[in-house]
Amino acid sequence: AIVWSKHGKSDKSVVYSSKSVKASTMIGNTIKDTPKDMALTAAIFVVGRSDDGTETLSKMTSDGSLPNVSSKYDDATIVHSHVAGIASPYSLASDAQSKTKKPVLEISLSEFSSKLTSLGQEPKPLDIEVDEYGMVNKDQKIAIKRHNALNDADIVIVHVPTHVNPKIVDEAIVKTIDHKLVGNVVLAGIRSTAEVKRERNLEARRRMKIMTEAGIGASRKGRRLDEDNGDDNTSSDNSDMAGVYYVFMTPNIFAGLLFGLLFIVVTYIGACIV
């Protein structure tokens, strides 16, 4: 992810970060010192993945599809080589909303063009049509709600599909960077399907390891599935605990519950017969 900010940069050098950072953390660090006179705190452009599931932004920047953005590369505040958690524009909007109390909205490139043009101006009312009873239909109500949300949005997540002409994307990003009322601009790409699956797999393994370690720790104080004739209290803390798991119910307790249930059922049937 490439970040351009109108604050927090004391010199012309670009900071390169190879450390893995969560998307929510990246957004929080980007917007935290934004001047209050900015009409738009941040515009975050998210380039979608291709039809085959591969990441697209790296390809666009390397093959020269975004020449104007490349010319602004040296003006960037920080470049993150690995931002974890960019799975979709929706997830990025959720991450942004967790870092601010101001409105966050996921919008299209055409909606953003309208938003950028209206910055610093009085919001224009939306033209609507009413029927003979002075009512508006459902579609117009949705349009009014969307129009108001777009005007109120302080952070926008701009979804850039891969089929959009790169020239349009290039011009929109540079125009946003140069706009004096936009505090921060972020250019990021949705990770490839393979990368998302890999990270989910690693996260699942991490959780499994934590649960296993928690189970082993609990088994030292709780019940153990295998009986050791009361020698557990005298065993060394360094003993091999592999294959020992914490269980919520031993077979003896479970059998007792089943017998209890059986007695209740037999008693109930006997009472009904009498």
N, C-alpha and C positions, 0 to 999 in steps of 0.2 A: 504494500500500500504506500502511495506517495502522498505526503501531506504538505499543503501550502497554507501558512498562517500569516496573518498580518500582525502577529505579536510573538514574543518569545524568541526572536531571532536577532541576536546582537551583531552578527557578522554575516559574511556572504557564504560561508562554508555550509555544506549540507551534511547533516548527521545521518550516518548509515547504521542501522541497528539490525544485527543478525539474530538477536535474541527473540525467541518465540514469545509473542504477546497476544493476549486475548483481545478480541475485537472490542469488547466493552471497555477494556482498559485503554486501548488505543484511542477510542472516541473520547473517553473521559479526560485523558491527558491533553487531547487536542482542543477541547472546548472550554477547559476550566478557566483560562485567563483571557477569554475573548472580550474585547472592549464592549461596553454597554451601548455604544452608539451605532453598533452594527445592526442593520435591518434583518439580516439573516446570519444566524450564528454559524451554521455549517451547511455546505452542500456536499453530499457524499455520493459520488458516481460509482455504481456497481455494475461492472461488465459481466454479463451472463456467460455461462459455459456453452460450448458448441453442442451440436446435436449428438455427437458421439461421446459426450461427457467430459471432454478435455477442457482445461482452463484456457481462456481466450486472451486475456489482457496481455500476458507475456508475449504472445505471438504478435499482437497488434503493435506493441512497443518495439519489438525487435525487427519487424519487417518494414518499419517506416510508415505505418498506416496513420500514425498520430504525430506528424512533423512539428506542429505548433506546440503540442504538449512537450515534445522532446526539447524544444528550444527553451521551455520554462523549467527544465529539469534542474538546472543550477540554482534556480530561485526557490527550490523546495526547502521546507524547514527540516523535515526528517523523512527518511525512506526506510520502511519496515520490510525486511525480506521475508518474514514469516508472520502472518497474522492468523491466529487460530480462531475458528468459529464463524467464518464467513461462508455459511451454507446457502443463504438465500437473502434477497432484499428484506424479506419479512423478519428473518432472524436478526439482521443488522439493525432494523428499525426497533426491535425489542431491546437490543443491546444499548442503543442510543437513548431510548426512553428510560432505561434504568439509571442513566447518568444525569438526567435533567428533569426538572419539573415542567419545562416548557414543551409545547406541542411538537411532536415528531410525526412526519407523514411520509409514506412511501408513494412516490409519484412517477409518472412517465416522463420521457424526455420532452414531449410537447407541452405537458403541464408545467415543467420547469421553465421552459422558454417564456411562457406567460408570466410565471412567478418572477423571473429575473427582470422582465420588462417593467413590472409594476412596483419594484422595490423603490421605496422613498416617495411613493405617490399615494394619494388617497384611494382606498379600494373602490373599484367601480361596481355598482350594483349589477346583478345579473338580470338580464331581460327574461321575463317569464310571461306565459300566457295563462289566463284564467278562463274558466268556462262561464256559461251564463249565470251560474249560481255563485260566482266569485271564488270557486275552488280551483286548486291546482292538482294535476294528476300525480301519480306516484313517481313517474320518471323525473318530473320537474322537481319534486321534493328531494329526490336523491341528488340531482344536479345542484340544487341550492346548498345542500349540506356539504357536498364536495367542494363547492366554490368557497364557502366560508372556511372550511378546514384548510384549504390551500392558502387563503389569505392569512390565517392565524399561525401557520406552521413556522417554527423557528429553526428547525433542523429538517432537511429534506433528504430522503434516500432516493436517488434518481436511478431507476432501473434502466440499464442500457442493453437491450437484446442484441444478440450477435448479428442479426440480419440488418441492423441499422447501418446506413452509410457511414464509414469511419470518418469521413470529412465533416459530417454534421456533428458527430461526437467530439472531434478535435476542436472545432470552432466553439462549441458550447462550453467545453472545459476551460479553454483559454479565456473566453469572454467572462466566465465566472471568476477566474483567478484575478483578472484585471479589474473586476468590479469593486469599487471603493466601499460598498455597503455589505459585502460578504466577508465575514470574519475568517472562515476556514474553508478550504477545498480539499477533499480527499478523493483519490482515484484508487479504486480497489477492484479486484476480480473475484468472482465466485470460484472457489476451489474445484478442482476436477472431482468427478465421481469416485475415482480410485483413491484420491487423497482423503476424501470424506469417509469412505469405508475404512481406510487404514486407521484414521484417527479414532473412529468409533470402536474399532477392534482393540486398539491400545487402551482406550478408556474402559472398555468392558474388562480387559485383563487387569487393569489397575484396581477397579472396583472389586473384582474377584479376589485379588491379593489382599485387599483391605478386609474383606469379609472373612477370608480364611484366617488371617492373623487375629481378627477379633474373635472368631470362633475358638481358636486355640487358647487365647487368653481367657475366655469365659469358661472353657472346659476345666481349667485349673481350679476354679472356684465353684463351678456348678456340677451338674450330673455328668457322668461319663458313660458312653455307650458300652464300653467294655469294663467289666468289673475287675478290680485289681486287689480284692481282699483287704481293702483299707490301707494299702501301702502308699497311697497317693500323698499322704501328709509327710511321709518320710523320704519321698523321692527327691532327687536333686532337681534344682531349677533348670539345670542344663540338660535334663533328660530329653530323649528324642520323643517329640510330640507329634511326629508325622503320622498321618492316618487317624488321628484322634479328633473328633468333631463334637461340638456342643449340640445337644439335642434337647428339645423342649419337653419331651415325654419319653420315659423309658418303656420298654415292652411290658414290664410288670404293671406299671401304672395304667397303660393303655388296656391291658387285659382286665384289670380291675374295673375300669369304666365300662367295658363291654359286658362283664358279668352283672354289674349293677343295673345296666340298661335291660339285660335279659330278665332279671328278677322283677323289675318294675313292670315289664310287659306281661310276664306270667301272672303277677298279682292282679293287674288290670283285667286280664281275660278271665281269671277266676272270679273276680268280683262281678263281672258282667254276666257270667253263667249263673251265679247264685241269685 
